[in-house]
């Protein structure tokens, strides 16, 4: 959750056969509410696994800087369940997701950011946890 649009060039940074799209430098003017399924650190973790040659100190600093536009971050660890084996667009390997999670946790530690961990395995309980966190932020707690 945050302000800005994650799916615009402001936060986009992935690698593909055509190269990378860098994080934008200027965050001013991006103050629109949004919900997204990843943060710039998720993108950075992906880049570290798939195109590490693009990841340098400046790249990581920009990813961390872009966390400013997020006011609530959740992380669902693989210990809470992994349901990707039937999704052809996702890697189905537990070991792959374990490596990704370890990298992502290290990036959050580097950023001195602690996402709220969603540990509930039951979807209804997860939903209630997320809704309560959102209401807490909206109430200014």
C-alpha positions as CSV (number, residue, x, y, z in Angstrom):
1,X,0.0,0.0,0.0
2,X,1.3,3.5,-0.6
3,X,1.0,6.6,-2.7
4,X,2.0,6.7,-6.3
5,X,1.6,4.1,-9.0
6,X,3.9,1.2,-8.7
7,X,3.2,0.1,-12.3
8,X,4.4,3.4,-13.8
9,X,8.0,4.1,-14.6
10,X,8.4,5.6,-11.2
11,X,9.0,2.2,-9.6
12,X,9.6,-0.1,-12.4
13,X,12.9,-1.9,-12.5
14,X,13.1,-5.4,-13.9
15,X,15.3,-7.2,-16.4
16,X,14.5,-8.9,-19.5
17,X,16.0,-9.8,-22.9
18,X,15.6,-6.1,-23.8
19,X,17.5,-4.7,-20.8
20,X,16.4,-2.9,-17.7
21,X,14.1,0.0,-16.9
22,X,15.7,2.0,-14.1
23,X,14.0,3.5,-11.1
24,X,12.9,7.1,-11.7
25,X,14.9,9.6,-9.7
26,X,12.1,12.1,-8.9
27,X,9.4,11.0,-6.6
28,X,7.7,14.4,-6.4
29,X,4.1,14.5,-7.6
30,X,3.4,10.9,-7.0
31,X,0.9,11.0,-4.2
32,X,-2.1,8.9,-5.4
33,X,-3.3,6.0,-3.3
34,X,-2.5,2.6,-4.6
35,X,-2.3,-1.0,-3.7
36,X,0.3,-3.3,-5.4
37,X,1.6,-6.8,-5.0
38,X,5.2,-5.8,-4.9
39,X,7.6,-3.0,-3.8
40,X,10.8,-1.8,-5.4
41,X,12.7,-4.2,-3.2
42,X,10.8,-7.1,-4.6
43,X,11.9,-5.9,-8.1
44,X,15.5,-5.6,-6.8
45,X,15.4,-9.1,-5.3
46,X,14.2,-10.4,-8.7
47,X,17.0,-8.5,-10.5
48,X,19.6,-9.9,-8.1
49,X,18.5,-13.4,-9.0
50,X,18.0,-12.9,-12.8
51,X,20.3,-10.1,-13.9
52,X,22.7,-9.4,-11.1
53,X,24.9,-7.4,-13.4
54,X,22.5,-4.5,-13.2
55,X,22.4,-4.4,-9.4
56,X,24.9,-2.0,-7.9
57,X,24.9,0.4,-5.0
58,X,23.1,3.1,-6.9
59,X,20.4,0.6,-8.0
60,X,19.8,-0.5,-4.4
61,X,19.8,3.0,-3.1
62,X,17.1,4.0,-5.6
63,X,15.0,0.9,-4.7
64,X,15.3,1.8,-1.0
65,X,14.5,5.5,-1.7
66,X,11.3,4.5,-3.5
67,X,10.0,2.9,-0.3
68,X,9.2,6.4,0.8
69,X,5.9,6.3,-1.2
70,X,4.7,3.2,0.7
71,X,2.9,3.6,4.0
72,X,2.2,0.0,4.7
73,X,4.1,-3.1,3.5
74,X,3.1,-6.7,4.0
75,X,5.3,-9.8,3.4
76,X,3.8,-13.2,3.1
77,X,6.6,-15.7,3.9
78,X,6.7,-19.1,2.2
79,X,6.2,-20.7,5.6
80,X,2.6,-19.4,5.5
81,X,2.1,-21.5,2.3
82,X,3.1,-21.6,-1.3
83,X,0.5,-22.0,-4.0
84,X,2.5,-21.3,-7.2
85,X,2.9,-24.9,-8.5
86,X,-0.2,-24.5,-10.7
87,X,0.7,-21.1,-12.1
88,X,2.7,-21.4,-15.3
89,X,3.8,-17.7,-15.1
90,X,5.6,-18.4,-11.8
91,X,8.5,-20.5,-10.7
92,X,7.1,-23.6,-8.9
93,X,10.3,-24.4,-7.0
94,X,10.2,-24.1,-3.2
95,X,14.0,-23.6,-3.3
96,X,13.7,-20.7,-5.8
97,X,11.2,-19.0,-3.5
98,X,13.3,-19.6,-0.4
99,X,16.3,-18.0,-2.1
100,X,14.1,-15.0,-3.2
101,X,12.7,-14.6,0.3
102,X,16.2,-14.6,1.9
103,X,17.3,-11.9,-0.6
104,X,14.2,-9.9,0.0
105,X,14.5,-10.1,3.8
106,X,18.2,-8.9,3.5
107,X,17.1,-6.0,1.3
108,X,14.4,-5.0,3.9
109,X,17.0,-5.2,6.6
110,X,19.4,-3.0,4.6
111,X,16.5,-0.5,4.2
112,X,15.7,-0.6,7.9
113,X,12.2,-1.4,7.0
114,X,10.1,-4.1,8.7
115,X,7.2,-5.3,6.6
116,X,4.2,-6.7,8.5
117,X,4.4,-10.5,8.1
118,X,1.3,-12.3,7.1
119,X,1.7,-15.6,8.9
120,X,-1.9,-16.8,8.6
121,X,-2.3,-19.9,6.4
122,X,-6.1,-19.5,6.1
123,X,-7.2,-16.9,3.5
124,X,-10.0,-15.5,5.7
125,X,-7.6,-15.0,8.6
126,X,-5.1,-13.3,6.2
127,X,-7.8,-11.0,4.9
128,X,-8.9,-10.0,8.4
129,X,-5.3,-9.3,9.4
130,X,-4.7,-7.1,6.3
131,X,-8.0,-5.3,6.7
132,X,-7.2,-4.6,10.4
133,X,-3.8,-3.2,9.5
134,X,-5.3,-0.9,6.8
135,X,-7.9,0.4,9.2
136,X,-5.3,1.1,11.8
137,X,-3.3,3.1,9.3
138,X,-6.4,5.0,8.2
139,X,-7.2,5.7,11.8
140,X,-3.8,7.2,12.3
141,X,-2.5,4.6,14.7
